[in-house]
Amino acid sequence: MRCDGSVQRAEEDVVEENLRLRRENQQLRDTNELLKLASAFFASELDPQRRK
């Protein structure tokens, strides 16, 4: 079995896709954390027990 350019390119594509997906996952985790914090903030603002 020989390792020609198309096989090497396919491996590079997999590596690039893996890196892209890792970046995307981190962005989604960051967004999810921000949304959790925002929802907790707004929920506390709506709490009827909280007096201003």
N, CA, C and O of each residue as an XYZ file, in Angstrom:
208
protein
N       0.847     -1.180      0.000
C       0.000      0.000      0.000
C       0.888      1.237      0.000
O       1.755      1.397      0.859
N       0.666      2.073     -0.938
C       1.491      3.276     -1.010
C       0.743      4.480     -0.456
O      -0.483      4.559     -0.533
N       1.484      5.391      0.087
C       0.913      6.605      0.662
C       1.094      7.726     -0.351
O       2.139      8.375     -0.386
N       0.074      7.952     -1.176
C       0.204      8.998     -2.189
C      -0.345     10.322     -1.672
O      -0.766     10.419     -0.519
N      -0.340     11.319     -2.509
C      -0.762     12.660     -2.110
C      -2.205     12.735     -1.664
O      -2.531     13.507     -0.763
N      -3.080     11.947     -2.278
C      -4.496     12.017     -1.906
C      -4.737     11.491     -0.488
O      -5.587     12.016      0.231
N      -4.001     10.467     -0.088
C      -4.131      9.936      1.268
C      -3.601     10.951      2.273
O      -4.217     11.195      3.311
N      -2.459     11.534      1.954
C      -1.888     12.545      2.846
C      -2.824     13.736      2.954
O      -3.026     14.270      4.045
N      -3.397     14.160      1.831
C      -4.322     15.299      1.843
C      -5.563     14.962      2.667
O      -6.061     15.818      3.398
N      -6.063     13.753      2.565
C      -7.228     13.334      3.346
C      -6.909     13.396      4.838
O      -7.747     13.817      5.635
N      -5.708     12.980      5.214
C      -5.307     13.050      6.621
C      -5.219     14.498      7.089
O      -5.622     14.819      8.207
N      -4.690     15.372      6.230
C      -4.611     16.793      6.570
C      -6.008     17.389      6.724
O      -6.247     18.215      7.606
N      -6.930     16.961      5.856
C      -8.311     17.444      5.953
C      -8.945     17.033      7.281
O      -9.676     17.809      7.897
N      -8.661     15.818      7.708
C      -9.208     15.332      8.981
C      -8.631     16.145     10.138
O      -9.359     16.511     11.061
N      -7.353     16.423     10.096
C      -6.707     17.220     11.149
C      -7.291     18.627     11.182
O      -7.600     19.148     12.253
N      -7.443     19.247     10.006
C      -8.014     20.594      9.933
C      -9.446     20.617     10.452
O      -9.829     21.520     11.196
N     -10.237     19.621     10.056
C     -11.627     19.551     10.508
C     -11.692     19.359     12.022
O     -12.541     19.950     12.689
N     -10.805     18.543     12.555
C     -10.747     18.318     13.998
C     -10.447     19.623     14.731
O     -11.085     19.927     15.740
N      -9.488     20.388     14.236
C      -9.150     21.675     14.848
C     -10.323     22.646     14.769
O     -10.620     23.351     15.733
N     -10.991     22.677     13.611
C     -12.143     23.558     13.443
C     -13.257     23.192     14.426
O     -13.868     24.069     15.038
N     -13.507     21.918     14.570
C     -14.562     21.465     15.479
C     -14.206     21.748     16.939
O     -15.086     22.071     17.737
N     -12.941     21.632     17.291
C     -12.515     21.959     18.656
C     -12.743     23.445     18.952
O     -13.215     23.805     20.030
N     -12.401     24.306     17.979
C     -12.639     25.744     18.153
C     -14.131     26.026     18.281
O     -14.557     26.796     19.142
N     -14.915     25.398     17.419
C     -16.362     25.607     17.461
C     -16.947     25.129     18.795
O     -17.802     25.799     19.374
N     -16.492     23.987     19.272
C     -16.966     23.476     20.565
C     -16.644     24.452     21.687
O     -17.475     24.687     22.563
N     -15.438     25.023     21.666
C     -15.062     25.983     22.710
C     -15.938     27.226     22.638
O     -16.361     27.749     23.668
N     -16.210     27.698     21.433
C     -17.085     28.861     21.277
C     -18.479     28.563     21.809
O     -19.089     29.404     22.469
N     -18.979     27.377     21.526
C     -20.310     26.996     22.005
C     -20.334     26.849     23.527
O     -21.314     27.225     24.170
N     -19.262     26.307     24.105
C     -19.180     26.220     25.568
C     -19.182     27.616     26.194
O     -19.868     27.860     27.187
N     -18.403     28.529     25.598
C     -18.351     29.901     26.107
C     -19.724     30.568     26.016
O     -20.162     31.228     26.958
N     -20.398     30.393     24.884
C     -21.729     30.973     24.701
C     -22.719     30.373     25.691
O     -23.541     31.089     26.264
N     -22.641     29.082     25.890
C     -23.536     28.410     26.828
C     -23.328     28.943     28.252
O     -24.296     29.171     28.978
N     -22.083     29.137     28.641
C     -21.778     29.664     29.971
C     -22.336     31.077     30.122
O     -22.914     31.411     31.157
N     -22.165     31.901     29.101
C     -22.697     33.256     29.126
C     -24.217     33.249     29.251
O     -24.785     34.026     30.019
N     -24.868     32.377     28.502
C     -26.328     32.297     28.573
C     -26.805     31.814     29.941
O     -27.831     32.277     30.438
N     -26.072     30.896     30.544
C     -26.427     30.439     31.893
C     -26.328     31.590     32.892
O     -27.217     31.786     33.720
N     -25.238     32.344     32.802
C     -25.063     33.473     33.714
C     -26.146     34.529     33.497
O     -26.687     35.071     34.461
N     -26.461     34.818     32.246
C     -27.485     35.815     31.939
C     -28.854     35.358     32.437
O     -29.608     36.157     32.994
N     -29.176     34.095     32.244
C     -30.482     33.609     32.694
C     -30.571     33.627     34.217
O     -31.631     33.921     34.768
N     -29.480     33.321     34.898
C     -29.478     33.388     36.361
C     -29.664     34.829     36.828
O     -30.392     35.085     37.786
N     -29.008     35.761     36.154
C     -29.157     37.168     36.502
C     -30.601     37.619     36.329
O     -31.182     38.210     37.240
N     -31.184     37.341     35.163
C     -32.550     37.789     34.917
C     -33.559     37.061     35.800
O     -34.571     37.648     36.183
N     -33.309     35.819     36.124
C     -34.194     35.095     37.034
C     -34.159     35.741     38.414
O     -35.192     35.845     39.075
N     -32.979     36.176     38.853
C     -32.895     36.817     40.167
C     -33.598     38.171     40.148
O     -34.151     38.598     41.161
N     -33.579     38.847     39.002
C     -34.278     40.130     38.883
C     -35.794     39.953     38.964
O     -36.501     40.858     39.408
N     -36.292     38.803     38.541
C     -37.720     38.536     38.541
C     -38.211     37.888     39.836
O     -39.411     37.666     39.998
N     -37.311     37.589     40.743
C     -37.657     36.918     41.993
C     -38.540     37.843     42.838
O     -38.113     38.932     43.223
N     -39.771     37.408     43.123
C     -40.672     38.277     43.897
C     -40.215     38.501     45.343
O     -40.651     39.459     45.980
N     -39.363     37.649     45.857
C     -38.866     37.797     47.224
C     -37.800     38.889     47.329
O     -37.497     39.374     48.419
N     -37.251     39.258     46.204
C     -36.181     40.263     46.201
C     -36.800     41.660     46.252
O     -37.630     42.016     45.416
N     -36.395     42.420     47.220
C     -36.896     43.796     47.369
C     -35.807     44.766     47.018
O     -34.663     44.615     47.447
N     -36.156     45.762     46.243
C     -35.174     46.782     45.866
C     -35.220     47.949     46.808
O     -34.461     48.905     46.645
